[in-house]
Amino acid sequence: MKKIAILSVLALGSALVIACGGNKKTEAEEMPQQVVEVEEIKVQEVVVDPNKAAAEQKYIEGLRLFNAADYKGALKVWEEGEKLDPTNYDIKRGIDAAKSYLEQATAKYK
């Protein structure tokens, strides 16, 4: 049967070092155990507004439509996104660009 030696080290969390060997001492058994003090790590909670995340998805969807020259579709999606997050500057710019393209297209055919 093989002996298993476990050496635990504390450094930015904890880790287990497992060394396997026969009847002879392994390197892990011969190494002195050492504890390293670590500064306290503070975890900051980040709160994500679901409306902002959904608006960002609408922005990306609008970009795909806009790049495919579907300006009406992009405008519709971006207006939905603007309702979710009226502070999203990228959506506002997209709306302005889509309206501009649609006005130019309408002016061409008058």
C-alpha positions as CSV (number, residue, x, y, z in Angstrom):
1,M,0.0,0.0,0.0
2,K,1.3,3.5,-0.9
3,K,1.7,6.1,1.8
4,I,0.3,9.6,1.0
5,A,1.8,12.7,2.7
6,I,-0.2,15.9,2.7
7,L,1.5,19.2,3.3
8,S,-0.8,22.3,3.5
9,V,0.5,25.8,2.9
10,L,-1.4,29.0,3.6
11,A,-0.7,31.8,1.1
12,L,-3.5,33.8,-0.5
13,G,-5.9,31.0,0.4
14,S,-4.9,27.4,1.1
15,A,-3.4,24.8,-1.1
16,L,-2.8,21.1,-0.6
17,V,0.4,19.5,-1.9
18,I,0.0,15.8,-2.1
19,A,3.0,13.6,-2.6
20,C,2.8,9.9,-3.2
21,G,5.5,7.4,-2.5
22,G,6.4,3.9,-1.3
23,N,7.8,3.0,2.1
24,K,10.5,5.6,1.9
25,K,10.1,9.2,3.0
26,T,8.9,11.5,0.3
27,E,10.1,15.1,-0.4
28,A,6.8,16.4,1.1
29,E,7.4,14.5,4.3
30,E,10.9,15.8,4.6
31,M,10.0,19.5,4.0
32,P,9.3,21.5,7.1
33,Q,5.8,22.7,7.4
34,Q,5.6,26.5,7.2
35,V,2.7,28.9,7.8
36,V,2.9,32.2,6.0
37,E,0.8,35.1,7.3
38,V,-1.3,36.8,4.7
39,E,-3.0,40.2,4.7
40,E,-6.7,40.2,4.9
41,I,-8.3,40.2,1.5
42,K,-11.5,42.3,1.2
43,V,-14.1,41.2,-1.2
44,Q,-16.2,43.9,-2.6
45,E,-19.8,43.1,-3.7
46,V,-20.8,44.4,-7.1
47,V,-24.4,45.0,-7.7
48,V,-25.5,44.8,-11.4
49,D,-28.7,46.6,-12.3
50,P,-30.6,44.1,-14.5
51,N,-32.1,47.0,-16.6
52,K,-28.7,48.2,-17.4
53,A,-27.5,44.7,-18.4
54,A,-30.6,44.2,-20.6
55,A,-30.2,47.6,-22.2
56,E,-26.6,46.7,-23.0
57,Q,-27.8,43.6,-24.7
58,K,-30.3,45.7,-26.7
59,Y,-27.4,48.0,-27.7
60,I,-25.4,45.1,-29.1
61,E,-28.5,43.7,-30.9
62,G,-29.1,47.2,-32.4
63,L,-25.5,47.3,-33.6
64,R,-25.9,44.0,-35.4
65,L,-29.0,45.3,-37.2
66,F,-27.4,48.7,-37.9
67,N,-24.3,47.0,-39.4
68,A,-26.7,44.9,-41.6
69,A,-28.2,48.2,-42.8
70,D,-31.5,47.5,-41.0
71,Y,-31.8,51.0,-39.6
72,K,-35.5,50.7,-38.7
73,G,-34.9,47.5,-36.8
74,A,-31.9,49.0,-35.0
75,L,-33.9,52.1,-34.1
76,K,-36.7,50.0,-32.7
77,V,-34.3,47.9,-30.6
78,W,-32.4,50.9,-29.3
79,E,-35.6,52.7,-28.3
80,E,-36.5,49.6,-26.3
81,G,-33.0,49.7,-24.7
82,E,-33.5,53.4,-23.9
83,K,-36.6,52.6,-22.0
84,L,-34.6,50.2,-19.9
85,D,-31.7,52.6,-19.3
86,P,-32.3,56.2,-20.3
87,T,-28.7,57.1,-19.2
88,N,-27.0,54.8,-21.7
89,Y,-25.0,57.2,-23.9
90,D,-24.2,54.5,-26.6
91,I,-27.9,53.8,-27.1
92,K,-28.6,57.5,-27.5
93,R,-25.9,57.8,-30.1
94,G,-27.2,54.8,-31.9
95,I,-30.7,56.2,-32.0
96,D,-29.4,59.5,-33.4
97,A,-27.3,57.7,-36.1
98,A,-30.3,55.4,-37.1
99,K,-32.6,58.4,-37.4
100,S,-30.0,60.3,-39.5
101,Y,-29.6,57.4,-41.9
102,L,-33.4,57.0,-42.2
103,E,-33.8,60.7,-42.9
104,Q,-31.1,60.6,-45.5
105,A,-32.7,57.6,-47.2
106,T,-36.1,59.4,-47.2
107,A,-34.7,62.6,-48.6
108,K,-33.1,60.7,-51.5
109,Y,-36.4,59.4,-52.7
110,K,-38.5,62.6,-52.4
